[in-house]
């Protein structure tokens, strides 16, 4: 492992109704760990599905939510979550929404960063937040260990929500610009597969090595990674678990969690001037190249 590289360093902890960033401090990294990092509402679940399918060789029954936990989410607490992660025998793929300066970085791991235009993020985030039920608020606000103010239901319409989120950098969730500043990635199956290859990797438990999916399972892998099929999979998982896990926190169930996943809905609400002001802000915060990548996905 090169010793002359200035790897990212953790410089702060983030605690909130959602976050306990200290969970990463206690994780014992393995040489083949995968960390999927996003702001949130940026294709996280889809990317987890792609990675999970590559690790397990195209398993249509893969329970991604159980296999790929959100480590810095403070519910359940790290005392419960970390032993479960430590007990995993397959190649681990963990989720984070932390900015890199609050994330303990390991050169032993592979990192996949996925981002999305902030306007599309907020339109999905508003749906997620506005449709959350009391159980969701109770889990975040009443679980012991809350640091900082509780999260409250949104007030006003989507336009007001957008302007407050932008003015207060991700309020009431977490900072957007610092999360995106260190990013760069793609949700393409082939690019993800290429990124995960490495001589140190070992075969997944009970499945094929990530280096190659058996030919007879490639079609099922591609189908399992289709967003529409993934939505049906979440619906089936919710019904089987009796509205446990994700579905319990939204009265509309997994449909609310995934929503439509479509981009450009903000065009019907934001004026041309409002959209242009955001684009200027993105360039000022991220630089021209990163802002263009965020908006278009172009390298």
C-alpha positions in Angstrom: 0.0 0.0 0.0 1.6 3.4 -1.0 2.7 5.4 2.0 3.3 8.7 0.3 -0.3 9.4 -0.6 -2.2 12.1 1.4 -5.3 10.1 2.1 -8.5 12.0 3.2 -8.5 12.6 7.0 -11.4 12.8 9.4 -11.4 16.2 11.0 -14.8 16.3 12.7 -17.7 14.3 14.0 -21.3 14.9 13.0 -24.2 14.2 15.4 -27.8 14.9 14.6 -31.2 13.3 14.5 -29.9 11.0 11.8 -26.1 10.9 12.2 -23.6 9.3 14.6 -20.4 9.5 12.7 -18.4 7.9 15.5 -19.7 4.5 14.3 -17.0 4.5 11.6 -14.3 5.0 14.3 -14.9 1.6 15.7 -15.2 -0.3 12.4 -12.5 -2.8 11.7 -11.9 -2.4 8.0 -11.1 -5.4 5.7 -9.1 -5.3 2.6 -12.1 -5.8 0.3 -14.7 -3.6 2.0 -16.8 -1.4 -0.3 -18.2 2.0 0.9 -21.1 3.4 -1.1 -21.2 7.2 -0.4 -24.0 9.6 -1.4 -25.7 12.6 -0.2 -29.0 10.8 -0.1 -31.8 10.5 -2.6 -29.1 10.2 -5.2 -29.4 6.6 -6.3 -28.1 5.0 -3.1 -30.4 2.0 -3.0 -30.0 1.4 -6.7 -26.2 1.4 -6.3 -26.4 -0.9 -3.4 -28.5 -3.3 -5.5 -25.9 -3.2 -8.3 -23.0 -3.9 -6.0 -24.9 -6.6 -4.2 -25.8 -8.3 -7.4 -22.2 -8.2 -8.5 -21.0 -9.7 -5.3 -23.5 -12.4 -5.1 -23.5 -13.3 -8.8 -27.0 -12.2 -9.8 -29.2 -13.3 -6.9 -32.8 -12.1 -7.5 -33.8 -12.6 -3.9 -31.0 -10.5 -2.4 -32.0 -8.6 0.8 -29.9 -5.5 0.1 -31.2 -3.5 3.1 -30.0 -6.2 5.5 -26.7 -6.9 3.8 -25.7 -3.3 3.3 -26.5 -1.2 6.4 -26.3 2.6 6.7 -23.5 2.6 9.2 -23.7 6.3 10.4 -27.5 6.2 10.9 -27.8 6.4 14.7 -30.9 4.1 14.7 -30.2 1.4 15.7 -27.2 2.5 17.8 -23.7 1.4 16.8 -23.5 -1.0 19.7 -26.1 -3.1 17.9 -25.1 -2.5 14.3 -21.3 -2.9 14.5 -21.4 -6.5 15.8 -23.7 -7.5 13.0 -21.4 -6.0 10.4 -18.4 -7.7 12.0 -20.2 -11.0 11.7 -20.7 -10.7 8.0 -18.7 -13.2 6.0 -19.4 -12.0 2.5 -17.7 -9.1 0.9 -19.1 -6.2 2.9 -20.7 -3.2 1.2 -21.6 -0.4 3.5 -23.6 2.8 3.0 -22.8 6.3 4.2 -24.2 9.8 3.8 -21.4 11.5 5.5 -19.1 14.1 3.9 -15.6 12.8 3.6 -14.2 15.1 6.4 -16.5 13.3 8.8 -15.9 9.8 7.4 -13.0 7.6 8.6 -11.3 6.8 5.3 -9.4 3.5 4.8 -7.0 2.9 1.9 -7.9 -0.8 2.3 -11.5 -0.2 1.1 -13.0 0.6 -2.3 -15.2 3.8 -2.4 -18.1 4.4 -4.8 -19.5 7.9 -4.8 -22.8 8.7 -6.4 -24.3 12.2 -6.8 -27.3 13.9 -8.4 -28.3 17.4 -9.3 -29.4 19.1 -6.0 -32.7 20.2 -7.5 -33.6 16.5 -8.2 -32.3 15.5 -4.8 -34.6 18.0 -3.0 -37.7 17.1 -5.0 -37.2 13.4 -3.9 -36.2 14.5 -0.4 -39.4 16.5 0.1 -41.5 13.5 -0.9 -39.5 11.4 1.6 -39.8 13.9 4.4 -43.4 15.1 3.8 -44.8 11.6 3.8 -43.0 10.2 6.8 -45.3 9.1 9.6 -45.1 9.4 13.4 -43.1 6.2 13.8 -40.3 7.7 11.6 -40.2 10.9 13.8 -40.3 8.9 17.0 -37.4 6.7 15.9 -35.2 9.6 15.0 -36.3 12.0 17.9 -37.0 9.7 20.8 -34.2 7.1 20.5 -31.7 7.8 23.3 -28.6 9.6 22.3 -30.1 12.5 20.2 -27.7 15.4 19.8 -29.0 18.6 18.5 -32.6 19.6 17.6 -35.2 17.0 16.6 -36.4 16.8 13.0 -39.8 18.3 12.4 -42.4 17.9 9.6 -41.8 20.3 6.7 -43.8 23.5 6.5 -44.8 25.1 3.3 -44.7 23.9 -0.2 -41.9 22.4 -2.3 -40.6 25.8 -3.4 -40.2 27.1 0.1 -38.6 23.8 1.1 -36.1 24.2 -1.8 -35.1 27.7 -0.9 -34.6 26.9 2.8 -32.6 23.7 2.0 -30.4 25.7 -0.4 -30.0 28.7 1.9 -29.1 26.5 4.9 -27.0 24.0 3.0 -29.1 20.8 3.3 -31.4 21.8 6.2 -32.9 20.0 8.0 -30.8 17.0 6.9 -27.0 17.4 6.4 -24.6 19.5 4.4 -24.7 19.1 0.6 -21.8 20.9 -0.8 -19.1 19.4 1.4 -20.6 15.9 0.6 -20.3 16.5 -3.1 -17.0 18.3 -3.2 -15.0 15.0 -2.9 -17.2 12.9 -5.1 -17.0 11.3 -8.5 -18.8 8.1 -9.6 -21.3 6.3 -11.7 -24.2 3.9 -11.2 -23.3 2.0 -14.4 -23.1 -1.8 -13.8 -20.0 -2.1 -15.9 -18.2 0.9 -14.3 -19.1 -0.3 -10.8 -17.8 -3.8 -11.6 -14.6 -2.4 -13.0 -14.1 -0.2 -9.9 -14.5 -3.2 -7.6 -12.0 -5.5 -9.3 -8.7 -5.9 -7.4 -6.2 -8.6 -6.5 -7.1 -8.5 -2.8 -10.7 -9.3 -3.2 -12.1 -12.7 -2.2 -15.2 -14.5 -3.4 -18.6 -13.6 -1.9 -20.1 -15.9 0.7 -22.3 -18.4 -1.2 -21.9 -16.6 -4.5 -19.5 -15.9 -7.3 -16.5 -13.6 -7.0 -17.1 -10.1 -8.1 -14.5 -10.5 -10.9 -17.2 -12.2 -13.0 -20.8 -13.2 -12.9 -21.7 -16.6 -14.4 -22.9 -16.2 -17.9 -26.3 -17.8 -17.1 -26.9 -15.3 -14.4 -26.0 -12.1 -16.2 -29.5 -11.5 -17.5 -31.0 -11.9 -14.0 -28.4 -9.5 -12.6 -29.2 -6.8 -15.2 -32.9 -7.3 -14.5 -32.5 -7.1 -10.7 -30.7 -3.8 -11.2 -33.5 -2.2 -13.2 -35.1 0.6 -11.1 -38.6 -0.6 -11.8 -37.8 -4.1 -10.8 -36.0 -2.9 -7.7 -39.2 -1.0 -6.7 -41.2 -4.2 -7.1 -38.6 -6.0 -5.0 -38.9 -3.5 -2.2 -42.7 -3.8 -2.3 -42.4 -7.6 -2.0 -40.0 -7.3 0.8 -42.2 -4.9 2.7 -45.3 -7.2 2.3 -43.3 -10.1 3.5 -42.0 -8.3 6.6 -45.4 -6.9 7.5 -44.5 -3.2 6.9 -41.3 -3.6 8.9 -38.1 -1.7 8.2 -38.4 0.9 5.5 -42.1 0.5 4.8 -43.2 1.1 8.4 -42.0 4.7 8.4 -44.1 5.9 5.4 -47.8 5.2 5.2 -47.4 4.6 1.4 -44.7 2.1 2.2 -41.7 1.4 -0.1 -43.3 3.4 -2.9 -42.7 6.5 -0.9 -39.1 5.5 0.0 -38.1 5.0 -3.7 -40.6 7.5 -5.2 -40.3 7.9 -9.0 -36.6 8.4 -9.3 -37.2 10.8 -12.2 -35.2 14.0 -12.8 -36.3 17.5 -13.9 -39.5 17.8 -11.9 -38.2 21.1 -10.5 -38.6 22.6 -14.0 -42.4 22.9 -13.4 -41.8 25.0 -10.2 -38.5 26.9 -10.3 -38.3 29.9 -12.6 -35.4 30.2 -15.1 -33.8 32.8 -12.8 -34.1 30.5 -9.7 -32.5 27.6 -11.7 -29.7 29.9 -13.0 -28.9 31.1 -9.4 -28.6 27.5 -8.3 -26.3 26.7 -11.2 -24.1 29.7 -10.3 -24.0 28.5 -6.7 -23.0 25.0 -7.7 -20.1 26.3 -9.8 -19.0 28.6 -7.0 -19.1 25.8 -4.5 -17.7 22.9 -6.6 -15.9 24.4 -9.5 -17.0 24.3 -13.1 -15.9 20.7 -13.9 -17.6 19.2 -10.8 -20.7 21.3 -11.2 -21.0 20.1 -14.8 -20.5 16.5 -13.7 -23.2 16.9 -11.0 -25.7 18.3 -13.5 -25.0 16.0 -16.4 -23.0 13.0 -15.3 -20.4 13.9 -18.0 -16.7 13.1 -17.0 
